Amino acid sequence: MKPIRKAIFPVGGLGTRFLPATKALPKEMLPIVDKPLIEYAVEEARAAGIEEIIFVTGRGKSAIEDHFDAHAELEDVLRDHDRHDMLEEIRLSQPEPGQIVYVRQMEPLGLGHAVWCARYLVDDEPFAVLLADDLILSERPCLVEMVEAYERHGGNLVALMEVPPQDTCRYGVIAPGEDDGRLVEVLDLVEKPQPEAAPSNLAIVGRYILQPAIMDHLGLGVVGAGNEIQLTDSMVKLIGNGPFHGLRFSGTRFDCGTKVGFLEANVAFALQRGDMAAEVRTRITRILDEF
């Protein structure tokens, strides 16, 4: 069983839900308090032992590359003004030289297509996939918990959460087998089923550990829901060819692909900050009273 050393970050989307803010700024660079979404995802991957970060990008995403690059002029200014705490913070956000690789998704053909674009970089190793839109606030990073489960059971693994039955049409949903309350056997996967057709209310959140065989299925280019190449459709092909589980992760997930979820995440993360929690709580109370 090979270790999980590589992680794919599909970041080629246009972010149309956040227009006009995302006309020139990648949605992955939208800040949660004072840190962009993509940095939270990269931090989670590095905490889980990921050594190679693969960004599948598109047009207009150069700000992501710049963010994870060194910035000599900025570092000089911070040093000259004795802002060593901030200097250390931005240095910690920079991966090691050569640790990040960028590949272009030429056409927006779906999540499955974005993952497939990284096939030559993945080669014959299992890999993780992280969707920055799914931001998880927890004491232990979600991918850390998933890698630990993978090391015990191998195979393929997805992150799971329970959703209201009426919301199954927004997610990939599993048909569960054996369930110990945390780890769930996956018998089947359905992409965005209507509530009456959903096999459960256990929905897949944007964290995956997948075997490289999935690239062969993605390469067939089969179009599914939304007229896109769906990752879920190819994951189904892996069921029965090795262990396949879902993990109920600890913590709270925020859907930062929506405006309300993005605002909710900003409030929640601000309330976890000792340097601002009290003031934020006071101001929220004042807003609620006034409006």
Residue pairs with C-beta under 8 A, 6 or more apart in sequence:
1 151
1 154
2 125
2 126
3 49
3 151
4 48
4 49
4 50
4 126
4 127
4 128
4 147
4 150
4 209
5 49
5 50
5 51
5 52
5 125
5 127
6 50
6 51
6 52
6 54
6 121
6 122
6 125
6 127
6 128
7 45
7 50
7 52
7 53
7 54
7 127
7 128
7 129
7 130
7 143
8 54
8 56
8 114
8 115
8 118
8 122
8 127
8 128
8 129
8 130
9 38
9 41
9 42
9 45
9 53
9 54
9 55
9 56
9 129
9 130
9 131
9 132
10 56
10 105
10 111
10 114
10 115
10 129
10 131
11 26
11 28
11 38
11 55
11 56
11 57
11 58
11 61
11 64
11 132
12 56
12 57
12 58
12 61
12 104
12 105
12 108
12 114
13 27
13 58
13 108
14 22
14 58
14 108
15 22
15 26
15 27
16 22
17 27
17 257
17 258
17 259
18 27
18 30
18 259
18 262
21 30
22 30
24 60
25 63
26 38
26 60
26 61
26 63
26 64
27 37
27 133
27 257
28 36
28 37
28 38
28 61
28 64
28 132
29 36
29 37
29 38
29 63
29 64
29 67
30 36
30 37
30 256
30 262
31 37
32 40
32 135
32 256
32 262
32 265
32 266
32 269
33 266
33 269
33 270
33 273
33 276
36 67
37 132
37 133
37 135
37 256
38 64
38 67
38 132
39 67
39 93
40 132
40 135
41 130
41 131
41 132
41 135
42 53
42 68
42 93
42 95
43 93
43 141
44 130
44 136
44 141
44 142
44 143
44 144
45 53
45 128
45 130
45 143
46 95
47 141
47 143
47 144
48 128
48 141
48 143
48 144
48 146
48 147
49 147
50 128
50 143
51 99
52 99
52 101
52 121
53 95
53 99
53 100
53 101
54 100
54 101
54 102
54 103
54 118
54 121
54 122
54 127
55 61
55 64
55 65
55 100
55 101
55 102
55 103
56 103
56 104
56 105
56 114
56 115
56 117
56 118
57 64
57 65
57 102
57 103
57 104
57 105
58 104
58 105
58 108
65 102
67 93
68 93
68 94
68 95
68 100
69 94
70 94
71 90
74 90
75 87
75 90
75 91
78 84
78 86
78 87
78 90
79 87
101 121
103 117
103 118
103 121
104 117
105 113
105 114
105 117
106 117
107 113
109 228
109 229
110 223
110 224
110 226
110 228
110 229
110 230
110 231
111 131
111 228
111 229
111 230
111 231
112 218
112 224
112 228
112 229
112 230
112 231
112 232
112 233
112 234
113 218
113 221
113 228
113 229
115 129
115 210
115 214
115 215
115 218
115 231
116 215
116 218
116 219
116 229
118 127
119 215
119 218
119 219
122 212
122 215
123 212
124 212
125 212
126 150
126 209
126 210
126 211
126 212
127 209
127 210
127 212
128 143
128 146
128 147
128 207
128 208
128 209
128 210
129 206
129 207
129 208
129 210
129 231
130 143
130 206
130 207
131 206
131 207
132 206
132 256
133 206
133 255
133 256
133 257
134 205
134 206
134 207
134 253
134 254
134 255
134 256
134 257
135 253
135 254
135 256
135 265
136 142
136 205
136 207
136 249
136 251
136 252
136 253
136 254
137 251
137 252
137 254
137 265
137 268
137 269
137 272
138 249
138 250
138 251
138 252
139 250
139 251
140 250
140 251
142 159
142 205
142 207
142 249
142 250
142 251
143 207
145 247
145 249
145 250
146 157
146 159
146 207
146 209
146 247
146 249
147 209
149 157
149 183
149 245
149 247
150 157
150 209
153 183
153 243
153 245
154 242
154 243
155 211
155 242
155 243
155 244
155 245
156 186
156 208
156 209
156 210
156 211
156 214
156 235
156 238
156 242
156 243
156 244
156 245
157 208
157 209
157 244
157 245
157 246
157 247
158 172
158 174
158 186
158 204
158 205
158 207
158 208
158 209
158 235
158 245
158 246
158 247
159 204
159 205
159 206
159 207
159 208
159 246
159 247
159 249
160 174
160 184
160 202
160 203
160 204
160 205
160 246
160 247
160 248
160 249
161 202
161 203
161 205
161 248
161 249
161 253
162 201
162 202
162 203
162 248
163 170
163 171
163 201
163 202
163 203
164 201
165 195
165 198
165 201
166 195
167 203
168 192
168 193
168 194
168 195
168 198
168 201
168 203
169 192
169 193
169 194
169 195
170 192
170 203
171 192
171 203
171 204
172 189
172 190
172 191
172 192
172 203
172 204
172 230
172 231
172 232
172 235
173 189
173 190
173 192
173 193
173 198
173 199
173 200
173 201
173 202
173 203
173 204
174 184
174 186
174 187
174 188
174 189
174 190
174 199
174 200
174 202
174 203
174 204
174 246
175 186
175 187
175 188
175 189
175 190
175 199
175 200
176 184
176 185
176 186
176 187
176 199
176 200
176 202
176 246
177 184
177 185
177 186
177 187
178 184
178 185
179 185
181 248
182 247
182 248
183 245
183 246
183 247
183 248
184 202
184 245
184 246
184 247
184 248
185 244
185 245
186 239
186 244
186 245
186 246
187 239
188 199
188 236
188 239
189 204
189 232
189 235
189 236
189 239
190 197
190 198
190 199
190 232
191 224
191 225
191 230
191 232
191 233
192 225
192 226
193 199
202 246
204 232
204 246
205 249
205 253
207 249
208 231
208 235
210 235
210 238
211 238
211 242
213 238
213 241
214 234
214 235
214 237
214 238
217 233
217 234
217 237
217 238
218 229
218 231
218 234
221 229
222 229
222 233
222 234
223 229
224 230
224 232
224 233
235 244
238 244
252 268
254 261
254 262
254 264
254 265
254 268
255 261
256 262
256 265
267 280
267 284
270 276
270 277
270 280
271 277
271 280
271 281
273 280
